[in-house]
Amino acid sequence: MRFFIKLAYNGKAYHGWQNQPNAISVQEVLEKALCAILRNEVSIIGAGRTDAGVHASQMFAHFDCNDAFDSEHLVYKLNSFLPKDIAIFDIFEVNNEAHARFDALSRTYHYKISTSKNVFDYDFAYQVQLPLDVHAMNEACNILLEYKDFQCFSKSNTDVKTYYCDIKEAFWTEDPNQLLFTITANRFLRNMVRAVVGTMVNVGLGKLRPTELHNIIASKDRGNAGFSVPAHGLYLVNVEYPENIRLKR
């Protein structure tokens, strides 16, 4: 039987989602907890591979298990067993072919920028105290929606076969003392969101005109795009799946 786990994590202490040979990951900690509680070897596959220091307020992963268990009780036991920076919300059965990564229809990320010095959120938002032109940054977002090939925002030396991503939405909203970037796409390249945000910050600071984004994207050259903003301001906030992925019993 195959099960999906819905979870969240504070990424500060982890070197990303995926298992690393010499560093702690969210996947490793969750697998060890499941193995200890279910008393079986358990491998899990996540909906994405968030980088070191990136957070997730909603993440999904799947695992296989032949033994029956009470899902609510397993959620309770996992939350008791896991460290305080990983939380389990739900565990539910899916069809045996369901895949947390490949069946995801879209993923949504938020990036938080604090526009004033805040002693309480410096670990969870990128602090930029210089004025940012949010209107110009949203102009750049509209240009982003015209394209599919985002090689210019991808980390070098990746093993991907295509740099095509279908971005469904990208926009900035402004609250007192904070800017929030929202971006939704069917998939993302390694480091893509952080590179996009860094380029947008350069637009907001007046270092780039929004229309220069056309040439940056067309170049397919990572060196022409902006810097990568720090990981601690990035959050995976939503993963969408087909409605029929959950088994009804």
Secondary structure, DSSP 4 states (H G I P E B T S, - for coil): -EEEEEEEE-GGGSS-SS--SSS--HHHHHHHHHHHHHTS----EES--PPTT-EEEEEEEEEE-SS---HHHHHHHHHHHS-TTEEEEEEEEE-TT--TTTT--EEEEEEEEESS--TTTTTTSEE--S---HHHHHHHHHHHTT-SB-GGGSPSS---S--B--EEEEEEEEETTEEEEEEEES---TTHHHHHHHHHHHHHTTSS-TTHHHHHHHHT-GGGS-PPPPGGGEEEEEEE--GGGBPP-
